Every structure is written in C-alpha cells, then in structure tokens.
Amino acid sequence: MTTAVAATPPRVPEAIHRRRWAILGTLILALLVVVLDNSILNVAMKTIATPAPVGLGATQSDLEWAINSYTLVFAGLLFTSGLLGDRFGRKKALLAGMLVFGVGSLLSALASGPGELISFRAVMGLGGAFVMPATLAIIMNVFERSEQPKAIGIWAGAVGLAIAIGPITGGLLIEHFWWGSVFLINVPIVAVALVLMFVLVPDSKDPNPGKLDPIGVLLSIIGLVALIYGIIKGGDLASVTDPKAVVPVLIGVAALVAFVFHEKRTSHPALDITWFRNKAFSTSVTVVGLVFFALMGVSFFGVFYTQSVRGYSPLAAGALMLPLAVAQLLFAPRARLVVDRLGVRATCAGGMALIAIAFLGYLLLGTDTPIWVLEVIGFVMGAGMAHVMPPVTVAIMGSLPREKAGAGSALNNTFRQVGGSLGVAVLGAVLSTVYRNGITDHLSGLPAGLRQTAGESIEATLGVAGSLGPKGQALVHPAYDSFIHAMHVVAGLSAGVTLVGALLAWFFLPGKVTGAPSAPAAPVDAARVAEPVRQAKA
C-alpha cells in the first residue's frame, strides 16, 4: 500500500538522521579516492613513459588513452549507473562501484605494459561511474531539505580538496616509490571505505521505479560513449573538424536525439524529459557544463606553465594549487549562508564572475611574474567555484523528487564530464594551434624531420632544444613566449565562456531558495521508507 505525498518528501528516519554526519564522512572518503586518482595520475605520466624497469615505456598515445579509457567508461555509464542505483539500491551501487574501483586500482598498479594499464584504467572508470552518482544521491536521502545545502557544500569542498592534493600526493609517491604506487595507494583507502559503508550507510531506492527502459538505456550509452570518444579524439588530433573526431560526435548526437524522442514517447522512460522544463534544473546543469568546459583550459595549460615555463618540480607545482583548495574548503560549506542572504541567482552569478576574473588574471602571467600572483588567482578561482557548485547542485537535486536522486546526481556528473571533455578538446586544440603558429617561424633552421616534431607542444620544442645542445638554446625563449601567448588566448576564451554562464545564472536561476522541492514527490512506499530503520537497528 502506498501513501501519497504531494508537496514534501518523507522525513529521514531518526536512526539514520542521528548518524548522518558520519555517513557524509564515509561518502566523502569514497569521493576523495575517486577524484584524487585522476589528479595523481597526471603527475606520474612522465615516469610511466620512462622505459622499464623505471616505467612502462608508454608512448604519448598510450598515456593519453590511460586517461581516456577511464573517462570514456566513466562518462558513458554515469547516467545508467544512476538509474540502476535508483532501481536496485544506492548502497549496493556504491559498494559494487568501490569494490570494482579497488580491484581496478590494484591491477593498474601491477600492470606489466601500457596495454594492460589502459584496460585496467577502464575497469577503474566502471567503478567510478557507480560511486559518483551514489554519493550525492545518498546525501539527498539521509539529510533533510534544510541541511542538504550544508552537506552538499562539504561534498563540493571535498572535490576541490581532492583535485588540489592529488598532485602533491602523486609527487611524494613518485619521489619515494615506483610508478604503480599512485594506484596502489587507493587499495587500503577503498578497503576502509567499504567497511565503513557496509556498517554506516543505509540503503535507499526508488519505491516505484516502473518498467525497465532497455532501449533508452542503450541509446544513452551509445550516445554518450560516441560523443565523448569523438571529443577525446578531437583533443588528441588537436582538431575538432577531423573526420575521425566529427563522425563519432555525429553518431553520439544522433543517438542522444533518438534517446530524447524515445523518452518522450515511451510510457516508462529512463529519463523524465519534463525535468528540463524546470528553469532551475536546466539552467543549473548548463552552468555546470560551462564551468567545467572553462576550467579544463586551466588544467590543460596550468601544469605546463608551472613545470615547463617556470621550472617547478611536480611536487612544487602541485603545492601551488593549494590556495584553490583552501578557498573551496573555506567557502563551499558556507555558500548556503550567502544563498540564504542573496539568493541562488546572485550567489551563482557572483561566483561565475569571480571565476571569470581569475581567468583574466592569467593574462598577467609571464616568464618572470612573481609566483604569488598565481596563488592569488588560484584563491579567487577557488572562492568562485565554492559559490557556484554547491548552489547549482542543490538546485539540480532540489528540483527532483528524492526517489530520483540517483538519476539527478548522474545527470549533474554527466553534464560536468561532457563539459570538461569538450573543454579539453576545444581549448586544447586552440592552445596547440596558437602555440604552433607562434613557434613555427623559429623552427625554420631545423632539419625537416625535427621541424614538425618540435612544433607539436612546448615540451616537444624544449625536448628538441635539449637534444641540440648549445644550438638549441635559441629555441627556449621563443617557446616560452609562444606558450604564454597561447595560454593568454585560452584564458580569455575561458573567461568569455564563464561570463556566459554568469548571465544564464543571473537571468534564469531563482532569486531565493525555497524549502520545498520544485517538483512534487512521487508516492512513497511506507515499507521502503522504514527499511533503513530496520537495517540501522539490526
């Protein structure tokens, strides 16, 4: 028998409510290990490329696919994993995802060649795809509406922390251990998290999931995988018009369009398309995509600026990201207070404006700019992110019934991942093209075989310069100048994209936060609501 709930979601059972902060801590531990891993891997790339026994002798293409195999599986299955969590239980999805992620981490650490590493990274992506949506969905089910903004603020701050401490952790591990340690470190953390999850985290699911929609799920997977693959390929080729990139993108778009038409017509859709009629929901997911599109510019050129141009070690370069993390840790949990005072619209638009200002700050950076300028830029960017991600995440999740939290979380992460992948492809291609145009005239004296290689990137130019001895020193400063110019162009584009997001937030997000969800909650099965209480008492 069901009890209809028209305007408010069911209350969180008291047995769960009492341990909600311990549950949040456990979910953050799971989130940290998944987000941390990708930022750690970036630091280890150079070592993995070193011939055995130090590394695996991976080529540039191998290294790219060690990252891309994870991204492809992760992004392609995010939406499906959220649906499965809603249907079969979010705790089950979380535990399964963490177990698969831990096994993939162990296998990656023990990989004997680049091919194995690429395959095992895909296994990690499969696990991560189930973990990310489940963490946010569970938060929505163990916190009352009034506390969700604070909990999501802490969740968002943890993401920023993981992104910042990843390079530092990776640098320490690479300095003292072998390359596989950047994956092996995940295993004990996953083991602890699994125990805590099993003991503390309650299960929850959609009490009325309806029939399965296999056609919709299949179209979503095909569409997202093909779209992300095409975007990644465009980034690899530094061209968004190459047929090898365009064809998969077109296939992906066609599959996603077919998905939308199918969802509109089927009686049991995997995704309720009407959610996008809610301005707060549709604007929020768009803002998320735009923010991560723009931020990929920084991640793309930031590491080359600090290490290649300024000469910092991987560990020191990672430490330079700490102000960004500190700002997010300080402000993200408190963003709800700004929202209460100014409303979602002003808070998000102001946060986006801060991010745009930070991007414009990169225009001040040169070869000998005091490094504290970069630290200030990072802090401003972190403060902006802290006032964007928690409010838009709350707007996305608050627009949906609680029982659809897994699908909502998956959509949030899917838009973030697609936006970020587009940013890598488009902004990466711009960076590469502008750099190549700037350095070409200085490579005319090189042999024809070296000329093309040296023009591919600043690392390639500096590598060729090093191999030429004293004669190659004439290429160093032109390489720095060309890269800084390319960095400025990308930073300017990123600032423009962010300002578009600020305008969307200002015109379409609500002015004030309301306590009730924008969409009415579906009927709630009383037995389902009581189930976590029985588990807690067991």
C-alpha positions as CSV (number, residue, x, y, z in Angstrom):
1,M,0.0,0.0,0.0
2,T,1.3,3.5,-0.8
3,T,0.8,6.8,0.9
4,A,0.7,9.8,-1.4
5,V,2.9,12.8,-0.6
6,A,2.0,15.8,-2.5
7,A,4.5,18.6,-1.7
8,T,7.1,17.4,0.8
9,P,9.5,14.4,0.7
10,P,9.3,11.8,3.5
11,R,11.2,12.6,6.7
12,V,14.5,10.9,7.2
13,P,14.1,8.1,9.8
14,E,15.6,9.1,13.1
15,A,18.0,6.2,13.3
16,I,19.7,7.4,10.1
17,H,19.3,11.1,10.9
18,R,21.4,10.7,14.1
19,R,24.4,9.3,12.2
20,R,24.1,11.5,9.1
21,W,27.4,13.3,9.5
22,A,29.3,10.0,9.9
23,I,27.6,8.8,6.7
24,L,28.7,12.0,5.0
25,G,32.3,11.5,6.1
26,T,32.2,8.0,4.7
27,L,30.8,9.2,1.4
28,I,33.5,11.9,1.2
29,L,36.2,9.2,1.7
30,A,34.8,7.4,-1.3
31,L,34.6,10.6,-3.3
32,L,38.2,11.6,-2.4
33,V,39.7,8.4,-3.6
34,V,37.9,8.5,-7.0
35,V,38.6,12.2,-7.7
36,L,42.1,12.0,-6.2
37,D,43.2,9.3,-8.5
38,N,42.9,11.2,-11.8
39,S,44.9,14.2,-10.4
40,I,47.5,11.9,-9.0
41,L,47.9,10.1,-12.4
42,N,48.8,13.4,-14.2
43,V,52.0,13.7,-12.0
44,A,53.0,10.1,-12.8
45,M,52.8,10.4,-16.5
46,K,56.4,11.3,-17.1
47,T,57.6,8.3,-15.0
48,I,55.2,5.9,-16.7
49,A,56.6,7.0,-20.1
50,T,60.2,6.1,-18.9
51,P,61.4,2.7,-20.3
52,A,61.3,-0.3,-18.0
53,P,62.3,-1.0,-15.2
54,V,61.6,2.5,-14.1
55,G,58.3,2.9,-16.0
56,L,56.4,1.1,-18.8
57,G,57.9,2.9,-21.8
58,A,54.5,4.2,-22.7
59,T,54.2,6.4,-25.7
60,Q,52.3,9.7,-25.8
61,S,49.3,7.9,-27.3
62,D,49.5,5.3,-24.5
63,L,49.5,8.0,-21.9
64,E,46.5,9.7,-23.4
65,W,44.5,6.6,-23.5
66,A,45.4,5.7,-19.9
67,I,43.4,8.8,-19.1
68,N,40.8,8.5,-21.9
69,S,39.9,4.9,-21.2
70,Y,38.8,5.9,-17.7
71,T,37.0,9.0,-18.9
72,L,35.2,7.1,-21.7
73,V,33.8,4.4,-19.5
74,F,33.1,6.7,-16.6
75,A,31.2,9.3,-18.6
76,G,29.4,6.7,-20.8
77,L,28.0,4.9,-17.9
78,L,27.2,7.7,-15.4
79,F,23.6,8.1,-16.4
80,T,23.0,4.3,-16.5
81,S,24.6,3.7,-13.1
82,G,22.5,6.4,-11.5
83,L,19.3,4.7,-12.9
84,L,20.5,1.3,-11.6
85,G,21.2,2.8,-8.2
86,D,17.7,4.3,-8.0
87,R,16.2,1.0,-9.1
88,F,18.2,-1.6,-7.2
89,G,19.6,0.4,-4.3
90,R,22.2,3.2,-4.0
91,K,24.2,1.4,-1.2
92,K,24.5,-1.6,-3.4
93,A,25.7,0.6,-6.3
94,L,28.2,2.3,-4.0
95,L,29.6,-0.9,-2.6
96,A,29.9,-2.5,-6.0
97,G,31.5,0.6,-7.5
98,M,34.1,0.9,-4.8
99,L,34.9,-2.8,-5.0
100,V,35.4,-2.6,-8.8
101,F,37.4,0.6,-8.4
102,G,39.7,-1.0,-5.8
103,V,40.3,-4.1,-7.9
104,G,41.0,-1.9,-11.0
105,S,43.5,0.1,-8.9
106,L,45.3,-3.0,-7.8
107,L,45.5,-4.4,-11.3
108,S,46.7,-1.0,-12.6
109,A,49.5,-0.9,-10.1
110,L,50.6,-4.3,-11.2
111,A,50.3,-3.7,-15.0
112,S,53.2,-5.0,-17.0
113,G,52.7,-2.9,-20.1
114,P,50.8,0.1,-21.4
115,G,48.0,-2.0,-22.9
116,E,47.2,-3.6,-19.6
117,L,47.3,-0.2,-17.9
118,I,44.8,1.2,-20.4
119,S,42.5,-1.8,-19.8
120,F,42.6,-1.7,-16.1
121,R,42.0,2.1,-16.0
122,A,38.8,1.3,-17.9
123,V,37.9,-1.0,-15.0
124,M,38.5,1.8,-12.6
125,G,36.2,4.0,-14.7
126,L,33.5,1.4,-14.4
127,G,33.8,1.5,-10.7
128,G,33.9,5.3,-10.5
129,A,30.8,5.6,-12.6
130,F,28.8,3.8,-9.9
131,V,30.4,5.7,-7.0
132,M,30.0,9.3,-8.0
133,P,26.2,9.4,-8.5
134,A,25.6,7.2,-5.5
135,T,27.4,9.5,-3.1
136,L,25.3,12.5,-3.9
137,A,22.1,10.5,-4.1
138,I,22.7,9.1,-0.6
139,I,23.3,12.5,0.8
140,M,19.9,13.6,-0.5
141,N,18.3,10.7,1.2
142,V,20.0,11.0,4.7
143,F,19.7,14.7,5.1
144,E,16.5,16.8,5.4
145,R,16.0,19.5,2.8
146,S,17.1,22.2,5.3
147,E,20.5,20.6,5.8
148,Q,21.2,19.5,2.3
149,P,22.9,22.8,1.2
150,K,25.4,22.5,4.0
151,A,26.0,18.8,3.3
152,I,26.4,19.4,-0.4
153,G,28.7,22.3,0.3
154,I,31.0,20.0,2.3
155,W,30.8,17.4,-0.6
156,A,31.8,20.1,-3.1
157,G,34.6,21.3,-0.9
158,A,35.9,17.7,-0.7
159,V,36.0,17.6,-4.5
160,G,38.2,20.7,-4.6
161,L,40.4,19.3,-1.9
162,A,41.0,16.1,-3.9
163,I,41.8,18.0,-7.1
164,A,44.4,20.1,-5.2
165,I,46.1,17.5,-3.0
166,G,46.3,14.9,-5.8
167,P,49.4,16.3,-7.5
168,I,51.1,16.8,-4.1
169,T,50.3,13.2,-3.1
170,G,51.4,11.9,-6.6
171,G,54.7,13.9,-6.4
172,L,55.5,12.4,-2.9
173,L,54.8,8.9,-4.1
174,I,56.8,9.2,-7.3
175,E,59.8,10.7,-5.4
176,H,59.9,7.7,-2.9
177,F,58.3,4.7,-4.6
178,W,57.7,3.2,-8.1
179,W,55.0,4.5,-10.5
180,G,52.5,1.9,-9.5
181,S,52.2,3.4,-6.0
182,V,49.9,6.1,-7.4
183,F,47.3,3.3,-7.9
184,L,48.2,1.1,-5.1
185,I,47.5,3.8,-2.5
186,N,43.8,3.5,-3.4
187,V,43.5,-0.1,-2.2
188,P,43.8,0.4,1.6
189,I,41.6,3.5,1.4
190,V,38.9,1.6,-0.6
191,A,39.1,-1.3,2.0
192,V,38.5,1.1,4.9
193,A,35.7,2.9,3.0
194,L,34.0,-0.4,2.1
195,V,33.9,-1.4,5.8
196,L,32.5,2.0,6.9
197,M,29.9,2.0,4.1
198,F,28.7,-1.5,5.0
199,V,28.3,-0.5,8.6
200,L,27.0,3.1,8.4
201,V,25.4,3.8,5.1
202,P,21.7,2.9,4.7
203,D,20.2,1.6,1.5
204,S,17.6,3.6,-0.4
205,K,15.9,3.2,-3.7
206,D,13.0,4.5,-5.8
207,P,9.9,2.7,-4.4
208,N,8.1,2.9,-7.7
209,P,10.8,2.6,-10.5
210,G,8.3,1.4,-13.1
211,K,9.3,-0.8,-16.0
212,L,12.8,-1.0,-17.4
213,D,13.6,1.0,-20.4
214,P,16.3,-1.0,-22.2
215,I,16.1,0.9,-25.5
216,G,16.5,4.3,-23.7
217,V,19.4,3.0,-21.6
218,L,21.1,1.5,-24.7
219,L,20.7,4.8,-26.7
220,S,22.1,6.8,-23.8
221,I,25.2,4.6,-23.5
222,I,25.8,4.7,-27.3
223,G,25.2,8.4,-27.4
224,L,27.4,9.3,-24.5
225,V,30.3,6.9,-25.4
226,A,30.3,8.0,-29.0
227,L,30.1,11.7,-28.1
228,I,32.9,11.5,-25.5
229,Y,35.1,9.4,-27.8
230,G,34.7,11.9,-30.6
231,I,35.5,14.8,-28.3
232,I,38.5,13.0,-26.9
233,K,39.7,12.1,-30.5
234,G,39.4,15.8,-31.4
235,G,41.6,16.7,-28.5
236,D,44.2,14.1,-29.4
237,L,44.3,15.3,-33.0
238,A,44.2,19.0,-32.0
239,S,41.4,19.4,-34.5
240,V,37.6,19.5,-34.0
241,T,37.0,19.2,-37.7
242,D,38.9,15.9,-38.4
243,P,36.5,13.2,-39.7
244,K,37.9,10.8,-37.0
245,A,36.5,13.2,-34.4
246,V,33.4,14.5,-36.3
247,V,31.9,11.1,-37.2
248,P,31.8,9.7,-33.7
249,V,30.4,13.1,-32.4
250,L,27.7,13.0,-35.1
251,I,26.8,9.4,-34.1
252,G,26.7,10.4,-30.5
253,V,24.5,13.4,-31.1
254,A,22.2,11.3,-33.4
255,A,21.9,8.6,-30.7
256,L,21.1,11.2,-28.0
257,V,18.5,12.9,-30.2
258,A,16.9,9.4,-30.7
259,F,17.1,8.9,-27.0
260,V,15.1,12.1,-26.3
261,F,12.4,11.2,-28.9
262,H,12.2,7.8,-27.4
263,E,11.9,9.1,-23.9
264,K,9.1,11.5,-24.9
265,R,7.0,8.6,-26.5
266,T,7.6,5.7,-24.2
267,S,5.3,5.0,-21.2
268,H,8.2,4.1,-19.0
269,P,11.1,6.5,-19.7
270,A,14.5,6.1,-18.2
271,L,14.7,9.9,-18.1
272,D,11.7,12.2,-17.5
273,I,12.3,14.8,-20.2
274,T,9.9,17.2,-18.5
275,W,12.6,17.8,-15.8
276,F,14.3,20.1,-18.3
277,R,11.2,22.3,-18.4
278,N,12.2,23.4,-14.9
279,K,14.3,26.5,-15.4
280,A,16.3,26.0,-12.2
281,F,17.2,22.4,-13.3
282,S,18.0,23.1,-16.9
283,T,20.0,26.3,-16.2
284,S,21.9,24.6,-13.4
285,V,23.1,21.6,-15.4
286,T,24.1,24.0,-18.3
287,V,26.1,26.2,-15.8
288,V,27.9,23.1,-14.6
289,G,28.8,22.1,-18.1
290,L,30.1,25.6,-18.9
291,V,32.1,25.9,-15.7
292,F,33.9,22.6,-16.3
293,F,34.4,23.5,-20.0
294,A,36.2,26.6,-19.0
295,L,38.2,25.0,-16.1
296,M,39.7,22.4,-18.4
297,G,41.7,25.3,-20.0
298,V,43.5,25.8,-16.7
299,S,44.2,22.1,-16.2
300,F,45.5,21.9,-19.7
301,F,47.9,24.8,-19.6
302,G,48.5,25.1,-15.8
303,V,50.8,22.2,-15.4
304,F,52.9,23.2,-18.5
305,Y,53.2,26.8,-17.2
306,T,54.4,25.9,-13.7
307,Q,56.7,23.0,-14.8
308,S,57.9,23.7,-18.3
309,V,58.0,27.5,-18.3
310,R,58.7,28.2,-14.6
311,G,60.7,25.1,-13.9
312,Y,58.9,23.8,-10.8
313,S,59.0,20.2,-9.8
314,P,55.8,18.1,-10.0
315,L,55.6,18.2,-6.2
316,A,56.1,22.0,-6.0
317,A,53.7,22.5,-8.9
318,G,51.1,20.5,-7.1
319,A,51.6,22.6,-3.9
320,L,50.9,25.8,-6.0
321,M,47.3,24.5,-6.3
322,L,46.7,24.6,-2.5
323,P,45.2,28.1,-2.5
324,L,42.4,26.9,-4.8
325,A,41.7,24.0,-2.4
326,V,41.9,26.2,0.7
327,A,39.4,28.6,-0.8
328,Q,37.0,25.8,-1.6
329,L,37.3,24.3,1.8
330,L,36.7,27.7,3.5
331,F,33.8,28.9,1.3
332,A,31.9,25.9,-0.1
333,P,30.4,24.7,3.2
334,R,29.3,28.3,3.9
335,A,27.9,29.1,0.5
336,R,24.4,28.3,1.8
337,L,24.7,31.3,4.1
338,V,25.3,33.6,1.0
339,V,22.4,31.9,-0.8
340,D,20.1,32.5,2.2
341,R,21.0,36.2,2.2
342,L,21.3,36.9,-1.6
343,G,19.5,34.0,-3.3
344,V,20.7,31.4,-5.7
345,R,20.8,33.8,-8.7
346,A,23.2,36.4,-7.2
347,T,25.4,33.8,-5.5
348,C,26.0,31.7,-8.6
349,A,26.3,34.7,-10.9
350,G,28.8,36.3,-8.5
351,G,30.7,33.1,-8.2
352,M,30.9,32.8,-12.0
353,A,32.1,36.4,-12.2
354,L,34.9,35.6,-9.7
355,I,36.0,32.6,-11.9
356,A,36.0,34.9,-15.0
357,I,38.1,37.4,-13.1
358,A,40.6,34.6,-12.2
359,F,40.8,33.6,-15.8
360,L,41.5,37.2,-16.8
361,G,44.2,37.2,-14.1
362,Y,46.1,34.6,-16.1
363,L,46.7,37.4,-18.6
364,L,49.1,38.9,-16.1
365,L,51.4,35.9,-16.0
366,G,54.7,35.9,-17.9
367,T,58.0,34.1,-17.6
368,D,59.1,36.0,-14.5
369,T,55.8,37.2,-12.9
370,P,56.0,36.8,-9.0
371,I,54.5,33.4,-8.2
372,W,52.3,34.9,-5.5
373,V,50.2,36.3,-8.4
374,L,49.4,32.7,-9.5
375,E,48.5,31.9,-5.8
376,V,46.1,34.8,-5.6
377,I,44.5,33.8,-8.9
378,G,44.0,30.2,-7.6
379,F,42.4,31.5,-4.4
380,V,40.0,33.7,-6.3
381,M,39.1,30.8,-8.6
382,G,38.5,28.5,-5.7
383,A,36.3,31.1,-4.0
384,G,34.3,31.4,-7.2
385,M,33.9,27.7,-7.6
386,A,32.8,27.4,-3.9
387,H,29.9,29.8,-4.6
388,V,28.8,28.1,-7.8
389,M,29.0,24.3,-7.4
390,P,27.1,23.9,-4.1
391,P,24.1,26.1,-5.0
392,V,23.7,24.7,-8.5
393,T,24.0,21.2,-7.2
394,V,21.3,21.9,-4.6
395,A,19.2,23.5,-7.4
396,I,19.6,20.4,-9.5
397,M,18.8,17.9,-6.8
398,G,16.1,20.0,-5.1
399,S,14.2,20.2,-8.4
400,L,13.7,16.5,-8.4
401,P,11.8,14.1,-6.1
402,R,14.1,12.4,-3.6
403,E,13.4,9.0,-5.0
404,K,15.0,10.1,-8.3
405,A,18.2,11.3,-6.6
406,G,20.4,8.8,-8.4
407,A,19.3,9.9,-11.9
408,G,19.6,13.6,-10.8
409,S,23.1,13.1,-9.5
410,A,24.1,11.2,-12.6
411,L,22.9,14.0,-14.9
412,N,24.8,16.5,-12.8
413,N,28.0,14.5,-13.2
414,T,27.3,13.7,-16.9
415,F,27.0,17.4,-17.8
416,R,30.2,18.1,-15.8
417,Q,32.1,15.3,-17.6
418,V,30.8,16.2,-21.1
419,G,31.6,19.9,-20.5
420,G,35.1,19.0,-19.2
421,S,35.8,16.7,-22.1
422,L,34.7,19.4,-24.6
423,G,36.9,21.9,-22.8
424,V,39.9,19.6,-23.2
425,A,39.2,19.0,-26.9
426,V,38.4,22.6,-27.9
427,L,40.6,24.6,-25.6
428,G,43.4,22.0,-26.1
429,A,43.1,22.4,-29.8
430,V,43.2,26.2,-29.5
431,L,46.3,26.1,-27.3
432,S,48.1,23.8,-29.7
433,T,47.2,25.8,-32.8
434,V,48.1,29.2,-31.3
435,Y,51.4,27.7,-29.9
436,R,52.3,26.1,-33.3
437,N,51.6,29.3,-35.1
438,G,53.8,31.3,-32.8
439,I,56.8,28.9,-32.8
440,T,56.8,27.9,-36.5
441,D,58.9,30.8,-37.7
442,H,61.6,30.0,-35.1
443,L,61.9,26.4,-36.3
444,S,62.9,27.2,-39.9
445,G,66.6,26.4,-39.2
446,L,65.8,22.9,-38.0
447,P,66.1,19.8,-40.2
448,A,62.7,18.9,-41.8
449,G,62.3,15.8,-39.7
450,L,62.6,17.7,-36.4
451,R,60.6,20.8,-37.5
452,Q,57.2,19.1,-37.2
453,T,58.0,17.3,-34.0
454,A,59.3,20.5,-32.3
455,G,56.2,22.4,-33.2
456,E,53.7,20.0,-31.5
457,S,54.0,21.4,-28.0
458,I,56.2,23.3,-25.6
459,E,57.5,20.0,-24.2
460,A,58.4,18.8,-27.7
461,T,60.2,22.1,-28.5
462,L,62.2,22.0,-25.3
463,G,63.0,18.4,-25.9
464,V,64.4,19.1,-29.3
465,A,66.2,22.1,-28.0
466,G,67.9,20.0,-25.3
467,S,69.0,17.4,-27.9
468,L,70.7,20.1,-29.9
469,G,72.9,21.3,-27.1
470,P,74.0,24.9,-27.0
471,K,72.5,25.5,-30.5
472,G,69.1,24.6,-29.2
473,Q,69.1,27.4,-26.5
474,A,67.9,29.8,-29.2
475,L,64.5,28.0,-29.2
476,V,63.9,28.1,-25.4
477,H,62.7,31.7,-25.0
478,P,60.6,31.7,-28.2
479,A,59.0,28.5,-26.9
480,Y,58.2,30.3,-23.6
481,D,56.8,33.3,-25.3
482,S,54.7,31.3,-27.8
483,F,53.2,29.2,-25.0
484,I,52.4,32.2,-22.8
485,H,50.6,33.8,-25.7
486,A,48.6,30.7,-26.3
487,M,47.8,30.4,-22.6
488,H,46.5,34.0,-22.6
489,V,44.3,33.2,-25.6
490,V,42.8,30.2,-23.9
491,A,42.4,32.1,-20.6
492,G,40.5,34.8,-22.5
493,L,38.2,32.3,-24.1
494,S,37.6,30.6,-20.8
495,A,36.7,33.9,-19.2
496,G,34.2,34.6,-22.0
497,V,32.5,31.2,-21.6
498,T,32.3,31.7,-17.8
499,L,30.7,35.1,-18.3
500,V,28.0,33.5,-20.5
501,G,27.4,31.1,-17.6
502,A,27.1,34.1,-15.2
503,L,24.5,35.7,-17.4
504,L,22.5,32.4,-17.6
505,A,22.6,32.2,-13.8
506,W,21.5,35.8,-13.4
507,F,18.6,35.6,-15.7
508,F,17.3,32.1,-15.2
509,L,18.1,30.9,-11.6
510,P,15.7,31.7,-8.8
511,G,16.3,34.6,-6.5
512,K,15.6,32.8,-3.3
513,V,15.8,29.2,-2.1
514,T,12.6,27.6,-1.1
515,G,12.3,24.8,1.4
516,A,10.0,22.6,-0.8
517,P,11.2,20.9,-3.9
518,S,10.2,22.4,-7.2
519,A,8.8,19.1,-8.4
520,P,6.3,17.2,-6.3
521,A,7.5,14.0,-4.7
522,A,6.1,10.8,-6.1
523,P,4.1,8.4,-3.9
524,V,6.3,6.9,-1.3
525,D,6.1,3.3,-0.2
526,A,6.0,3.3,3.6
527,A,7.7,-0.1,3.8
528,R,10.6,1.3,1.7
529,V,11.0,4.3,4.0
530,A,11.0,2.1,7.1
531,E,13.6,-0.3,5.6
532,P,16.6,1.8,6.5
533,V,15.4,1.9,10.1
534,R,15.2,-1.9,10.3
535,Q,18.8,-2.0,8.9
536,A,20.0,0.5,11.4
537,K,18.6,-1.4,14.3
538,A,19.9,-4.7,13.0
